[in-house]
Amino acid sequence: MLRIATWNVNSIRVREPHVLDFLRRQEPDVLCLQETKVVDDDFPTDELQRLGYAVAMAGQRTYNGVAIVSRLPFTEVRVGLVDDAPDAERRLIAATVRGVRVYSAYVPNGKEVGAPSFRAKLAWLDRLGATLDAAGELPAVIGGDFNIARDERDVHDPVAYRGQLHFHPDEHAALERLLGRGLKDAFRLHEPAAGHYSWWDYRGTSLARNQGLRIDYLFLSAPLAARCRAARMHPEERRRDRPSDHVPVVADLD
């Protein structure tokens, strides 16, 4: 079995104890992290190595940052999109683990519909597709925070969100172009029901009322989707002291 997880931790400094505890309890073979928010020298590499995990990371101070944590050997680490400049935001890292190309992705938020940042978000998703194409035919998993709720099941109030950031037709179209490469949503392979979310706002009573969004995914290429035997989210992580606003998504492949 190959167990793969993804988690936007919203600061590895703050969430380090939660990540270490999650690794001990769930024992994923690979964990994709987003929003680590530290430079590489400040990443808790030693602590992860003590648990038997190696780390490939691409960090920056205060914002963004991605990593792949693996207890299996990995090779061919690559940072960024195919056409990224050297000083581009750290939003994508890839490595090959047991014949699988693993990507940890942190898609831009977009900030406001119609703004330049929103158009940049759509372009980033198309550039991610080009990056996958350039990698060839290796089975792939893309884990990450996509900042898009795919359909009405993934939004606590679809009417209120329709046409808004995270639930806009242009975002849906860009995401579907990416998935058109044969990628499957691991969670939806096993759970068709609405009301399962991966993110809740820190403000107010959104968690208590389950007013969330599902914006964190594990997308599997067809050969891996055929091997996917289970997928789940871990909302209990959102109820911990000083939690991330996101929760992990986990998939088991035979």
C-alpha positions as CSV (number, residue, x, y, z in Angstrom):
1,M,0.0,0.0,0.0
2,L,1.0,3.6,-0.7
3,R,-0.6,6.2,1.6
4,I,-0.4,9.8,0.4
5,A,-1.6,12.8,2.2
6,T,-1.8,16.6,1.6
7,W,-2.2,19.4,4.1
8,N,-2.1,23.2,4.0
9,V,-0.6,23.7,7.5
10,N,-0.7,27.6,7.4
11,S,2.8,27.9,9.0
12,I,5.0,24.9,9.8
13,R,6.4,26.8,12.8
14,V,3.0,27.0,14.5
15,R,1.8,23.6,13.3
16,E,4.9,21.5,13.7
17,P,3.6,19.6,16.8
18,H,0.4,18.8,14.9
19,V,2.3,17.6,11.8
20,L,4.6,15.4,13.8
21,D,1.6,13.9,15.7
22,F,-0.3,13.3,12.4
23,L,2.7,11.5,11.0
24,R,3.0,9.3,14.1
25,R,-0.8,8.4,14.1
26,Q,-1.6,8.1,10.4
27,E,1.8,7.0,9.1
28,P,1.5,8.3,5.5
29,D,4.3,7.3,3.2
30,V,4.2,10.8,1.6
31,L,2.8,14.0,2.9
32,C,2.5,17.1,0.7
33,L,2.6,20.4,2.7
34,Q,1.5,23.9,1.6
35,E,1.9,27.3,3.1
36,T,4.9,26.4,5.2
37,K,5.8,30.1,5.4
38,V,9.5,29.5,6.3
39,V,12.8,29.7,4.5
40,D,14.4,26.3,4.0
41,D,16.9,26.7,6.8
42,D,14.1,27.1,9.3
43,F,12.1,24.1,8.2
44,P,12.0,21.4,11.0
45,T,14.0,18.9,8.9
46,D,15.8,17.3,11.9
47,E,12.5,16.6,13.7
48,L,11.0,14.9,10.7
49,Q,14.1,12.9,10.1
50,R,13.9,11.5,13.6
51,L,10.5,10.0,12.6
52,G,12.1,8.5,9.5
53,Y,11.0,11.1,7.0
54,A,13.2,12.9,4.4
55,V,12.1,16.3,3.1
56,A,12.2,18.2,-0.2
57,M,11.2,21.8,0.3
58,A,10.8,25.1,-1.4
59,G,10.3,27.8,1.1
60,Q,10.1,31.6,1.4
61,R,9.8,33.9,4.4
62,T,6.2,34.7,5.7
63,Y,4.3,33.5,2.6
64,N,3.7,30.5,0.5
65,G,6.2,27.6,0.7
66,V,5.6,23.9,-0.2
67,A,7.3,20.6,0.7
68,I,7.2,16.9,0.2
69,V,7.8,14.7,3.3
70,S,8.5,11.1,2.5
71,R,9.6,7.9,4.3
72,L,10.3,6.3,1.0
73,P,13.3,7.3,-1.2
74,F,12.6,10.1,-3.7
75,T,14.5,11.4,-6.7
76,E,14.2,14.1,-9.4
77,V,13.1,17.0,-7.2
78,R,12.0,20.0,-9.1
79,V,10.8,23.3,-7.8
80,G,8.3,25.5,-9.6
81,L,6.3,25.5,-12.9
82,V,8.1,24.9,-16.2
83,D,8.3,28.6,-17.0
84,D,8.9,30.0,-13.5
85,A,11.5,32.7,-13.0
86,P,14.2,31.9,-10.4
87,D,12.5,34.3,-7.9
88,A,9.0,33.0,-8.4
89,E,6.8,32.4,-5.4
90,R,7.3,29.0,-4.0
91,R,4.1,27.3,-4.9
92,L,5.0,24.0,-6.5
93,I,7.5,21.2,-5.8
94,A,7.6,17.7,-7.3
95,A,9.5,14.5,-6.7
96,T,9.4,10.9,-7.9
97,V,8.5,8.4,-5.2
98,R,8.3,4.6,-6.0
99,G,7.6,5.4,-9.7
100,V,5.0,8.0,-8.9
101,R,5.5,11.7,-9.7
102,V,4.2,13.6,-6.6
103,Y,3.4,17.3,-6.7
104,S,2.7,19.5,-3.8
105,A,0.8,22.6,-5.1
106,Y,-0.4,25.8,-3.5
107,V,-2.6,27.5,-6.1
108,P,-2.9,31.4,-5.7
109,N,-5.9,32.6,-3.9
110,G,-6.9,35.1,-6.6
111,K,-8.0,37.8,-4.1
112,E,-10.8,39.3,-6.1
113,V,-12.8,38.2,-9.2
114,G,-11.7,40.2,-12.2
115,A,-8.5,41.5,-10.5
116,P,-5.1,40.9,-12.1
117,S,-4.4,38.4,-9.2
118,F,-7.5,36.5,-10.3
119,R,-6.4,36.3,-13.9
120,A,-2.9,35.2,-12.6
121,K,-4.6,32.4,-10.7
122,L,-6.3,31.1,-13.8
123,A,-3.0,31.3,-15.7
124,W,-1.2,29.5,-12.9
125,L,-3.5,26.5,-13.3
126,D,-3.0,26.4,-17.0
127,R,0.8,26.6,-16.4
128,L,0.5,23.7,-14.0
129,G,-1.1,21.7,-16.7
130,A,1.8,22.5,-19.0
131,T,4.1,21.4,-16.3
132,L,2.3,18.0,-16.0
133,D,2.5,17.7,-19.8
134,A,6.2,18.3,-19.8
135,A,6.8,15.6,-17.2
136,G,5.5,12.9,-19.5
137,E,3.5,9.7,-18.8
138,L,4.7,8.9,-15.3
139,P,1.7,8.1,-12.9
140,A,1.1,11.3,-11.0
141,V,-0.6,12.6,-7.9
142,I,-1.1,16.3,-7.3
143,G,-1.9,17.1,-3.7
144,G,-2.6,20.6,-2.5
145,D,-4.7,23.6,-1.7
146,F,-6.4,24.6,-5.0
147,N,-8.4,27.5,-3.6
148,I,-11.4,26.4,-5.7
149,A,-14.5,24.4,-4.6
150,R,-15.3,22.1,-7.5
151,D,-19.1,21.9,-7.3
152,E,-22.1,22.6,-5.2
153,R,-21.4,19.7,-2.8
154,D,-18.2,21.4,-1.9
155,V,-19.7,24.7,-0.7
156,H,-21.8,25.2,2.4
157,D,-24.0,27.8,0.6
158,P,-23.7,27.4,-3.2
159,V,-26.3,30.2,-3.8
160,A,-24.3,32.8,-1.8
161,Y,-20.9,31.7,-3.3
162,R,-21.9,31.3,-6.9
163,G,-19.9,33.7,-9.1
164,Q,-17.7,34.6,-6.1
165,L,-14.0,33.9,-5.4
166,H,-13.4,30.2,-5.0
167,F,-16.6,29.3,-6.8
168,H,-16.5,31.2,-10.0
169,P,-17.2,29.7,-13.5
170,D,-13.8,30.8,-14.7
171,E,-12.1,29.0,-11.8
172,H,-14.2,25.9,-12.5
173,A,-13.2,26.0,-16.2
174,A,-9.5,26.3,-15.4
175,L,-9.6,23.4,-12.9
176,E,-11.6,21.2,-15.3
177,R,-9.0,21.9,-18.1
178,L,-6.4,20.6,-15.7
179,L,-8.4,17.5,-14.7
180,G,-9.1,16.9,-18.4
181,R,-5.7,15.3,-18.5
182,G,-7.3,12.2,-17.0
183,L,-7.0,13.2,-13.4
184,K,-9.5,11.9,-10.8
185,D,-10.5,13.4,-7.5
186,A,-9.5,10.8,-4.9
187,F,-12.0,11.8,-2.3
188,R,-14.9,11.7,-4.7
189,L,-14.0,8.2,-5.9
190,H,-15.2,7.1,-2.4
191,E,-17.6,9.8,-1.0
192,P,-20.3,11.3,-3.2
193,A,-22.2,13.2,-0.5
194,A,-22.2,16.9,0.1
195,G,-21.1,18.6,3.4
196,H,-17.5,17.4,3.6
197,Y,-15.1,20.3,3.8
198,S,-11.4,20.8,4.1
199,W,-11.4,24.5,5.1
200,W,-13.3,26.6,7.6
201,D,-12.8,30.3,8.3
202,Y,-11.1,31.1,11.6
203,R,-13.7,33.9,12.2
204,G,-17.0,33.4,13.8
205,T,-18.8,30.1,14.2
206,S,-18.1,28.6,10.7
207,L,-16.6,25.4,12.2
208,A,-19.3,24.8,14.7
209,R,-21.9,25.3,11.9
210,N,-19.9,23.3,9.4
211,Q,-19.9,26.3,7.1
212,G,-16.8,25.3,5.1
213,L,-15.4,24.7,1.6
214,R,-13.7,21.7,0.1
215,I,-10.7,23.3,-1.6
216,D,-7.9,20.7,-0.8
217,Y,-7.5,17.8,-3.1
218,L,-5.5,14.7,-4.1
219,F,-5.9,14.4,-7.9
220,L,-4.7,11.0,-9.3
221,S,-3.8,10.1,-12.8
222,A,-5.8,7.1,-14.2
223,P,-3.4,4.3,-13.2
224,L,-3.3,5.6,-9.6
225,A,-7.1,6.2,-9.5
226,A,-7.6,2.5,-10.4
227,R,-5.4,1.6,-7.4
228,C,-7.2,4.0,-4.9
229,R,-8.9,1.9,-2.2
230,A,-9.8,4.6,0.3
231,A,-9.8,8.4,0.7
232,R,-10.8,10.6,3.6
233,M,-10.3,13.9,5.3
234,H,-9.4,14.5,8.9
235,P,-11.7,17.3,10.3
236,E,-10.5,16.4,13.8
237,E,-7.4,18.3,13.1
238,R,-9.4,21.6,12.8
239,R,-10.6,21.1,16.3
240,R,-7.2,21.1,17.9
241,D,-5.6,23.9,19.8
242,R,-4.1,26.5,17.4
243,P,-5.1,24.5,14.3
244,S,-4.5,25.2,10.6
245,D,-7.7,26.4,8.9
246,H,-7.3,23.5,6.6
247,V,-7.4,19.7,7.3
248,P,-5.4,16.8,5.8
249,V,-6.7,14.7,2.9
250,V,-5.4,11.1,2.7
251,A,-5.6,8.5,0.0
252,D,-4.6,4.8,0.2
253,L,-3.4,3.1,-3.0
254,D,-2.8,-0.6,-3.3
